[in-house]
Amino acid sequence: PPTDGGTTPPTDGGTTPPTDGGTTPPTDGGVNPPTDGGTTPPTDGGVNPPTDGGTTPPTDGGTTPPTDG
């Protein structure tokens, strides 16, 4: 007798979570020694951009053909 191929279920791709970029701390410039006097300006740490996780596409399960007995 032939076997019924049936169907293969699709898989749910789901989503990839984004990563939090966080912040880079600024550096303290401090003070230059007496020969110069002045001050060293601090550096601006700014913000790191987060990464977009996007979406993983689902796979199409399709149909398994029956076998001819």
N, CA, C and O atoms as a CHARMM CRD file, in Angstrom:
* protein
*
  276
    1    1 PRO  N      0.82800  -1.21400   0.00000 PROA 1      0.00000
    2    1 PRO  CA     0.00000   0.00000   0.00000 PROA 1      0.00000
    3    1 PRO  C      0.86100   1.26100   0.00000 PROA 1      0.00000
    4    1 PRO  O      1.95300   1.26900   0.56800 PROA 1      0.00000
    5    2 PRO  N      0.37400   2.32000  -0.63200 PROA 2      0.00000
    6    2 PRO  CA     1.15200   3.56800  -0.62000 PROA 2      0.00000
    7    2 PRO  C      1.11800   4.21200   0.76900 PROA 2      0.00000
    8    2 PRO  O      0.19200   3.98200   1.54600 PROA 2      0.00000
    9    3 THR  N      2.10700   4.99400   1.05900 PROA 3      0.00000
   10    3 THR  CA     2.13100   5.71100   2.34000 PROA 3      0.00000
   11    3 THR  C      1.68400   7.15400   2.10200 PROA 3      0.00000
   12    3 THR  O      2.02500   7.75700   1.08300 PROA 3      0.00000
   13    4 ASP  N      0.92600   7.69700   3.04100 PROA 4      0.00000
   14    4 ASP  CA     0.43000   9.08200   2.96800 PROA 4      0.00000
   15    4 ASP  C      1.54700  10.02500   3.40100 PROA 4      0.00000
   16    4 ASP  O      2.01200   9.97900   4.54000 PROA 4      0.00000
   17    5 GLY  N      1.96500  10.87700   2.47400 PROA 5      0.00000
   18    5 GLY  CA     3.08100  11.77400   2.79600 PROA 5      0.00000
   19    5 GLY  C      2.75300  12.81900   3.85000 PROA 5      0.00000
   20    5 GLY  O      3.64200  13.20700   4.60900 PROA 5      0.00000
   21    6 GLY  N      1.51400  13.28900   3.92800 PROA 6      0.00000
   22    6 GLY  CA     1.12900  14.30800   4.90200 PROA 6      0.00000
   23    6 GLY  C      1.82300  15.64500   4.65300 PROA 6      0.00000
   24    6 GLY  O      2.29200  15.90200   3.54400 PROA 6      0.00000
   25    7 THR  N      1.89200  16.49800   5.67600 PROA 7      0.00000
   26    7 THR  CA     2.51500  17.81300   5.53500 PROA 7      0.00000
   27    7 THR  C      3.58100  18.01800   6.60600 PROA 7      0.00000
   28    7 THR  O      3.46900  17.50500   7.71900 PROA 7      0.00000
   29    8 THR  N      4.61800  18.78000   6.25100 PROA 8      0.00000
   30    8 THR  CA     5.66100  19.16500   7.19800 PROA 8      0.00000
   31    8 THR  C      5.29500  20.54300   7.74500 PROA 8      0.00000
   32    8 THR  O      5.11700  21.48000   6.96700 PROA 8      0.00000
   33    9 PRO  N      5.18000  20.68600   9.07300 PROA 9      0.00000
   34    9 PRO  CA     4.77400  21.99400   9.61900 PROA 9      0.00000
   35    9 PRO  C      5.86100  23.05100   9.44400 PROA 9      0.00000
   36    9 PRO  O      7.04900  22.74300   9.53100 PROA 9      0.00000
   37   10 PRO  N      5.45300  24.30200   9.19600 PROA 10     0.00000
   38   10 PRO  CA     6.46700  25.36900   9.07400 PROA 10     0.00000
   39   10 PRO  C      7.06500  25.68700  10.44400 PROA 10     0.00000
   40   10 PRO  O      6.43800  25.43300  11.47200 PROA 10     0.00000
   41   11 THR  N      8.26300  26.23600  10.45700 PROA 11     0.00000
   42   11 THR  CA     8.89000  26.64200  11.71200 PROA 11     0.00000
   43   11 THR  C      8.72600  28.15200  11.88600 PROA 11     0.00000
   44   11 THR  O      8.83300  28.90500  10.91800 PROA 11     0.00000
   45   12 ASP  N      8.47000  28.58600  13.09900 PROA 12     0.00000
   46   12 ASP  CA     8.30300  30.01000  13.42600 PROA 12     0.00000
   47   12 ASP  C      9.68000  30.64800  13.58500 PROA 12     0.00000
   48   12 ASP  O     10.45000  30.27800  14.47100 PROA 12     0.00000
   49   13 GLY  N      9.98000  31.61100  12.71500 PROA 13     0.00000
   50   13 GLY  CA    11.30100  32.24100  12.77500 PROA 13     0.00000
   51   13 GLY  C     11.52600  33.06600  14.03200 PROA 13     0.00000
   52   13 GLY  O     12.66200  33.19500  14.48700 PROA 13     0.00000
   53   14 GLY  N     10.46800  33.62500  14.59700 PROA 14     0.00000
   54   14 GLY  CA    10.60400  34.45500  15.79700 PROA 14     0.00000
   55   14 GLY  C     11.38200  35.73400  15.53900 PROA 14     0.00000
   56   14 GLY  O     11.56400  36.12200  14.38500 PROA 14     0.00000
   57   15 THR  N     11.84100  36.39000  16.58300 PROA 15     0.00000
   58   15 THR  CA    12.58400  37.64000  16.45300 PROA 15     0.00000
   59   15 THR  C     13.89600  37.56100  17.21300 PROA 15     0.00000
   60   15 THR  O     13.99300  36.88900  18.23900 PROA 15     0.00000
   61   16 THR  N     14.89700  38.24900  16.70400 PROA 16     0.00000
   62   16 THR  CA    16.18500  38.38300  17.38100 PROA 16     0.00000
   63   16 THR  C     16.14400  39.68000  18.18800 PROA 16     0.00000
   64   16 THR  O     15.89900  40.74200  17.61500 PROA 16     0.00000
   65   17 PRO  N     16.37500  39.62400  19.49900 PROA 17     0.00000
   66   17 PRO  CA    16.27400  40.85100  20.29800 PROA 17     0.00000
   67   17 PRO  C     17.40200  41.82500  19.98300 PROA 17     0.00000
   68   17 PRO  O     18.52800  41.40500  19.71500 PROA 17     0.00000
   69   18 PRO  N     17.10600  43.13000  20.01200 PROA 18     0.00000
   70   18 PRO  CA    18.16500  44.11100  19.77200 PROA 18     0.00000
   71   18 PRO  C     19.12600  44.16100  20.95800 PROA 18     0.00000
   72   18 PRO  O     18.75500  43.79500  22.07400 PROA 18     0.00000
   73   19 THR  N     20.34300  44.60500  20.72400 PROA 19     0.00000
   74   19 THR  CA    21.30400  44.75400  21.81100 PROA 19     0.00000
   75   19 THR  C     21.33500  46.21600  22.25000 PROA 19     0.00000
   76   19 THR  O     21.27500  47.12200  21.42000 PROA 19     0.00000
   77   20 ASP  N     21.42900  46.43500  23.55200 PROA 20     0.00000
   78   20 ASP  CA    21.48100  47.78400  24.12400 PROA 20     0.00000
   79   20 ASP  C     22.89100  48.32700  23.97600 PROA 20     0.00000
   80   20 ASP  O     23.83900  47.75800  24.51700 PROA 20     0.00000
   81   21 GLY  N     23.03300  49.42400  23.24500 PROA 21     0.00000
   82   21 GLY  CA    24.35500  49.99000  23.01900 PROA 21     0.00000
   83   21 GLY  C     25.01900  50.53300  24.27800 PROA 21     0.00000
   84   21 GLY  O     26.24600  50.55900  24.37200 PROA 21     0.00000
   85   22 GLY  N     24.21500  50.96600  25.24500 PROA 22     0.00000
   86   22 GLY  CA    24.77500  51.51800  26.48000 PROA 22     0.00000
   87   22 GLY  C     25.48200  52.83600  26.25400 PROA 22     0.00000
   88   22 GLY  O     25.30400  53.45900  25.20800 PROA 22     0.00000
   89   23 THR  N     26.27000  53.26800  27.20000 PROA 23     0.00000
   90   23 THR  CA    26.99400  54.53400  27.06900 PROA 23     0.00000
   91   23 THR  C     28.47900  54.32300  27.32800 PROA 23     0.00000
   92   23 THR  O     28.86800  53.46500  28.12100 PROA 23     0.00000
   93   24 THR  N     29.30800  55.12100  26.64600 PROA 24     0.00000
   94   24 THR  CA    30.74500  55.13300  26.88600 PROA 24     0.00000
   95   24 THR  C     31.02500  56.27400  27.86100 PROA 24     0.00000
   96   24 THR  O     30.68900  57.42500  27.58000 PROA 24     0.00000
   97   25 PRO  N     31.63800  55.96700  29.00200 PROA 25     0.00000
   98   25 PRO  CA    31.86300  57.04100  29.98300 PROA 25     0.00000
   99   25 PRO  C     32.87600  58.06700  29.48400 PROA 25     0.00000
  100   25 PRO  O     33.82400  57.71900  28.78000 PROA 25     0.00000
  101   26 PRO  N     32.67100  59.33900  29.85200 PROA 26     0.00000
  102   26 PRO  CA    33.63800  60.35400  29.44200 PROA 26     0.00000
  103   26 PRO  C     34.93600  60.20300  30.23900 PROA 26     0.00000
  104   26 PRO  O     34.94000  59.62200  31.32400 PROA 26     0.00000
  105   27 THR  N     36.03800  60.73100  29.69300 PROA 27     0.00000
  106   27 THR  CA    37.29700  60.70100  30.42400 PROA 27     0.00000
  107   27 THR  C     37.51300  62.06300  31.09300 PROA 27     0.00000
  108   27 THR  O     37.22300  63.10700  30.51000 PROA 27     0.00000
  109   28 ASP  N     38.02100  62.03100  32.31000 PROA 28     0.00000
  110   28 ASP  CA    38.27900  63.26100  33.06200 PROA 28     0.00000
  111   28 ASP  C     39.61600  63.84900  32.60900 PROA 28     0.00000
  112   28 ASP  O     40.66400  63.22100  32.75800 PROA 28     0.00000
  113   29 GLY  N     39.56600  65.05200  32.06100 PROA 29     0.00000
  114   29 GLY  CA    40.79000  65.65700  31.55200 PROA 29     0.00000
  115   29 GLY  C     41.79700  66.02400  32.63300 PROA 29     0.00000
  116   29 GLY  O     43.00100  66.03300  32.37300 PROA 29     0.00000
  117   30 GLY  N     41.32900  66.32500  33.83700 PROA 30     0.00000
  118   30 GLY  CA    42.23300  66.70100  34.92700 PROA 30     0.00000
  119   30 GLY  C     42.93000  68.02600  34.66800 PROA 30     0.00000
  120   30 GLY  O     42.45000  68.82700  33.86600 PROA 30     0.00000
  121   31 VAL  N     44.05500  68.27100  35.33200 PROA 31     0.00000
  122   31 VAL  CA    44.79100  69.53800  35.22100 PROA 31     0.00000
  123   31 VAL  C     46.23700  69.24600  34.83500 PROA 31     0.00000
  124   31 VAL  O     46.85900  68.32600  35.36600 PROA 31     0.00000
  125   32 ASN  N     46.75900  70.03800  33.90900 PROA 32     0.00000
  126   32 ASN  CA    48.16400  69.88700  33.51200 PROA 32     0.00000
  127   32 ASN  C     49.06300  70.45100  34.61600 PROA 32     0.00000
  128   32 ASN  O     48.64600  71.33700  35.36300 PROA 32     0.00000
  129   33 PRO  N     50.28100  69.94600  34.71800 PROA 33     0.00000
  130   33 PRO  CA    51.21400  70.42900  35.74700 PROA 33     0.00000
  131   33 PRO  C     51.57900  71.91600  35.58100 PROA 33     0.00000
  132   33 PRO  O     51.36000  72.49000  34.51400 PROA 33     0.00000
  133   34 PRO  N     52.13000  72.53100  36.62400 PROA 34     0.00000
  134   34 PRO  CA    52.36200  73.98500  36.67700 PROA 34     0.00000
  135   34 PRO  C     53.10300  74.58900  35.48900 PROA 34     0.00000
  136   34 PRO  O     52.90500  75.77100  35.20600 PROA 34     0.00000
  137   35 THR  N     53.94500  73.83900  34.77900 PROA 35     0.00000
  138   35 THR  CA    54.66000  74.46100  33.66400 PROA 35     0.00000
  139   35 THR  C     53.70000  74.94200  32.58200 PROA 35     0.00000
  140   35 THR  O     53.96600  75.94100  31.91500 PROA 35     0.00000
  141   36 ASP  N     52.57000  74.22800  32.40300 PROA 36     0.00000
  142   36 ASP  CA    51.58300  74.62900  31.39700 PROA 36     0.00000
  143   36 ASP  C     50.46700  75.44200  32.04500 PROA 36     0.00000
  144   36 ASP  O     50.01000  76.43200  31.47400 PROA 36     0.00000
  145   37 GLY  N     50.03400  75.03900  33.21100 PROA 37     0.00000
  146   37 GLY  CA    48.92000  75.72400  33.85200 PROA 37     0.00000
  147   37 GLY  C     47.60600  75.18900  33.34000 PROA 37     0.00000
  148   37 GLY  O     47.19700  74.13800  33.83300 PROA 37     0.00000
  149   38 GLY  N     46.92400  75.77000  32.44100 PROA 38     0.00000
  150   38 GLY  CA    45.68100  75.38200  31.76800 PROA 38     0.00000
  151   38 GLY  C     45.00200  74.09000  32.20900 PROA 38     0.00000
  152   38 GLY  O     45.34200  73.51900  33.24600 PROA 38     0.00000
  153   39 THR  N     44.08300  73.65800  31.44400 PROA 39     0.00000
  154   39 THR  CA    43.36500  72.41800  31.72300 PROA 39     0.00000
  155   39 THR  C     43.25000  71.59900  30.44100 PROA 39     0.00000
  156   39 THR  O     43.19000  72.14100  29.33800 PROA 39     0.00000
  157   40 THR  N     43.22100  70.30300  30.61400 PROA 40     0.00000
  158   40 THR  CA    42.98900  69.40000  29.48600 PROA 40     0.00000
  159   40 THR  C     41.49700  69.14300  29.41900 PROA 40     0.00000
  160   40 THR  O     40.90100  68.70000  30.40100 PROA 40     0.00000
  161   41 PRO  N     40.88200  69.41400  28.27200 PROA 41     0.00000
  162   41 PRO  CA    39.42700  69.23100  28.19700 PROA 41     0.00000
  163   41 PRO  C     39.04400  67.74400  28.29100 PROA 41     0.00000
  164   41 PRO  O     39.76800  66.87800  27.80100 PROA 41     0.00000
  165   42 PRO  N     37.90700  67.46500  28.92100 PROA 42     0.00000
  166   42 PRO  CA    37.44400  66.07500  28.98800 PROA 42     0.00000
  167   42 PRO  C     36.95700  65.59800  27.60800 PROA 42     0.00000
  168   42 PRO  O     36.59500  66.41200  26.75900 PROA 42     0.00000
  169   43 THR  N     36.95200  64.30400  27.39600 PROA 43     0.00000
  170   43 THR  CA    36.41300  63.77800  26.14900 PROA 43     0.00000
  171   43 THR  C     34.95200  63.40300  26.37200 PROA 43     0.00000
  172   43 THR  O     34.57500  62.90900  27.43500 PROA 43     0.00000
  173   44 ASP  N     34.14000  63.64800  25.34500 PROA 44     0.00000
  174   44 ASP  CA    32.70400  63.34700  25.41900 PROA 44     0.00000
  175   44 ASP  C     32.50600  61.87000  25.11000 PROA 44     0.00000
  176   44 ASP  O     32.79200  61.40500  24.00600 PROA 44     0.00000
  177   45 GLY  N     32.01300  61.14500  26.10500 PROA 45     0.00000
  178   45 GLY  CA    31.82400  59.71400  25.90700 PROA 45     0.00000
  179   45 GLY  C     30.74600  59.38400  24.89700 PROA 45     0.00000
  180   45 GLY  O     30.85600  58.37600  24.20000 PROA 45     0.00000
  181   46 GLY  N     29.71100  60.19300  24.79400 PROA 46     0.00000
  182   46 GLY  CA    28.64000  59.96500  23.83400 PROA 46     0.00000
  183   46 GLY  C     27.83700  58.71700  24.14300 PROA 46     0.00000
  184   46 GLY  O     27.94000  58.16200  25.23700 PROA 46     0.00000
  185   47 VAL  N     27.04900  58.27900  23.19800 PROA 47     0.00000
  186   47 VAL  CA    26.18000  57.11400  23.36000 PROA 47     0.00000
  187   47 VAL  C     26.42800  56.14500  22.21700 PROA 47     0.00000
  188   47 VAL  O     26.51700  56.54900  21.05800 PROA 47     0.00000
  189   48 ASN  N     26.54000  54.86000  22.54900 PROA 48     0.00000
  190   48 ASN  CA    26.68300  53.83500  21.50900 PROA 48     0.00000
  191   48 ASN  C     25.29700  53.47900  21.00100 PROA 48     0.00000
  192   48 ASN  O     24.39300  53.23300  21.80000 PROA 48     0.00000
  193   49 PRO  N     25.11300  53.44600  19.69100 PROA 49     0.00000
  194   49 PRO  CA    23.77700  53.11200  19.16800 PROA 49     0.00000
  195   49 PRO  C     23.44200  51.64000  19.39600 PROA 49     0.00000
  196   49 PRO  O     24.32100  50.78300  19.30500 PROA 49     0.00000
  197   50 PRO  N     22.17400  51.34100  19.69200 PROA 50     0.00000
  198   50 PRO  CA    21.78100  49.93100  19.82700 PROA 50     0.00000
  199   50 PRO  C     21.76600  49.25100  18.46600 PROA 50     0.00000
  200   50 PRO  O     21.63500  49.92000  17.44200 PROA 50     0.00000
  201   51 THR  N     21.89800  47.93300  18.44400 PROA 51     0.00000
  202   51 THR  CA    21.80800  47.20000  17.18600 PROA 51     0.00000
  203   51 THR  C     20.38200  46.69900  17.01400 PROA 51     0.00000
  204   51 THR  O     19.74000  46.26400  17.97000 PROA 51     0.00000
  205   52 ASP  N     19.89600  46.76900  15.77100 PROA 52     0.00000
  206   52 ASP  CA    18.53300  46.33300  15.46200 PROA 52     0.00000
  207   52 ASP  C     18.52300  44.82600  15.27100 PROA 52     0.00000
  208   52 ASP  O     19.16500  44.30400  14.36000 PROA 52     0.00000
  209   53 GLY  N     17.79400  44.12900  16.13200 PROA 53     0.00000
  210   53 GLY  CA    17.78500  42.67300  16.06200 PROA 53     0.00000
  211   53 GLY  C     17.09900  42.13800  14.81200 PROA 53     0.00000
  212   53 GLY  O     17.46200  41.06500  14.32800 PROA 53     0.00000
  213   54 GLY  N     16.12600  42.85300  14.28400 PROA 54     0.00000
  214   54 GLY  CA    15.42500  42.41600  13.07900 PROA 54     0.00000
  215   54 GLY  C     14.57200  41.17900  13.32600 PROA 54     0.00000
  216   54 GLY  O     14.30800  40.81700  14.47200 PROA 54     0.00000
  217   55 THR  N     14.14700  40.54000  12.25700 PROA 55     0.00000
  218   55 THR  CA    13.26300  39.38300  12.33600 PROA 55     0.00000
  219   55 THR  C     13.83800  38.22300  11.54000 PROA 55     0.00000
  220   55 THR  O     14.33300  38.41700  10.43000 PROA 55     0.00000
  221   56 THR  N     13.77700  37.03000  12.09200 PROA 56     0.00000
  222   56 THR  CA    14.18600  35.82500  11.37400 PROA 56     0.00000
  223   56 THR  C     12.95900  35.28400  10.65600 PROA 56     0.00000
  224   56 THR  O     11.94500  35.00300  11.29500 PROA 56     0.00000
  225   57 PRO  N     13.03400  35.13300   9.32200 PROA 57     0.00000
  226   57 PRO  CA    11.84700  34.68100   8.58600 PROA 57     0.00000
  227   57 PRO  C     11.50600  33.22300   8.90200 PROA 57     0.00000
  228   57 PRO  O     12.39900  32.40600   9.12600 PROA 57     0.00000
  229   58 PRO  N     10.20200  32.90000   8.91800 PROA 58     0.00000
  230   58 PRO  CA     9.82500  31.50300   9.14900 PROA 58     0.00000
  231   58 PRO  C     10.15700  30.64500   7.93000 PROA 58     0.00000
  232   58 PRO  O     10.27300  31.16100   6.81900 PROA 58     0.00000
  233   59 THR  N     10.30800  29.35300   8.13400 PROA 59     0.00000
  234   59 THR  CA    10.54800  28.46000   7.00500 PROA 59     0.00000
  235   59 THR  C      9.22200  27.83600   6.59000 PROA 59     0.00000
  236   59 THR  O      8.39000  27.48200   7.42500 PROA 59     0.00000
  237   60 ASP  N      9.04400  27.71000   5.25900 PROA 60     0.00000
  238   60 ASP  CA     7.82000  27.12600   4.71500 PROA 60     0.00000
  239   60 ASP  C      7.95800  25.60800   4.72600 PROA 60     0.00000
  240   60 ASP  O      8.82900  25.05100   4.05700 PROA 60     0.00000
  241   61 GLY  N      7.09300  24.94200   5.48900 PROA 61     0.00000
  242   61 GLY  CA     7.21500  23.49300   5.61200 PROA 61     0.00000
  243   61 GLY  C      6.88000  22.74400   4.33200 PROA 61     0.00000
  244   61 GLY  O      7.45800  21.68700   4.07900 PROA 61     0.00000
  245   62 GLY  N      5.96900  23.25500   3.52300 PROA 62     0.00000
  246   62 GLY  CA     5.60000  22.60700   2.27500 PROA 62     0.00000
  247   62 GLY  C      4.88100  21.28200   2.51000 PROA 62     0.00000
  248   62 GLY  O      4.34800  21.04100   3.59400 PROA 62     0.00000
  249   63 THR  N      4.86800  20.42100   1.48500 PROA 63     0.00000
  250   63 THR  CA     4.15100  19.14600   1.54700 PROA 63     0.00000
  251   63 THR  C      5.08000  17.99100   1.17800 PROA 63     0.00000
  252   63 THR  O      5.85100  18.08400   0.22300 PROA 63     0.00000
  253   64 THR  N      5.00000  16.91600   1.93600 PROA 64     0.00000
  254   64 THR  CA     5.76600  15.71400   1.61300 PROA 64     0.00000
  255   64 THR  C      4.91000  14.84600   0.68300 PROA 64     0.00000
  256   64 THR  O      3.79200  14.47800   1.04500 PROA 64     0.00000
  257   65 PRO  N      5.42100  14.51600  -0.50900 PROA 65     0.00000
  258   65 PRO  CA     4.59400  13.73300  -1.44800 PROA 65     0.00000
  259   65 PRO  C      4.40500  12.29600  -0.96400 PROA 65     0.00000
  260   65 PRO  O      5.27900  11.74600  -0.29500 PROA 65     0.00000
  261   66 PRO  N      3.26900  11.69200  -1.29900 PROA 66     0.00000
  262   66 PRO  CA     3.07300  10.29400  -0.91400 PROA 66     0.00000
  263   66 PRO  C      3.96700   9.36900  -1.74200 PROA 66     0.00000
  264   66 PRO  O      4.36000   9.70600  -2.85900 PROA 66     0.00000
  265   67 THR  N      4.27700   8.21300  -1.18600 PROA 67     0.00000
  266   67 THR  CA     5.06700   7.24600  -1.95000 PROA 67     0.00000
  267   67 THR  C      4.11600   6.28300  -2.65000 PROA 67     0.00000
  268   67 THR  O      3.08600   5.88600  -2.10400 PROA 67     0.00000
  269   68 ASP  N      4.49300   5.91600  -3.88200 PROA 68     0.00000
  270   68 ASP  CA     3.66000   4.99600  -4.67500 PROA 68     0.00000
  271   68 ASP  C      3.97500   3.56300  -4.25900 PROA 68     0.00000
  272   68 ASP  O      5.08500   3.06800  -4.45600 PROA 68     0.00000
  273   69 GLY  N      2.97000   2.91000  -3.67800 PROA 69     0.00000
  274   69 GLY  CA     3.19400   1.56100  -3.18900 PROA 69     0.00000
  275   69 GLY  C      3.44800   0.58700  -4.32600 PROA 69     0.00000
  276   69 GLY  O      3.65700  -0.60200  -4.08600 PROA 69     0.00000
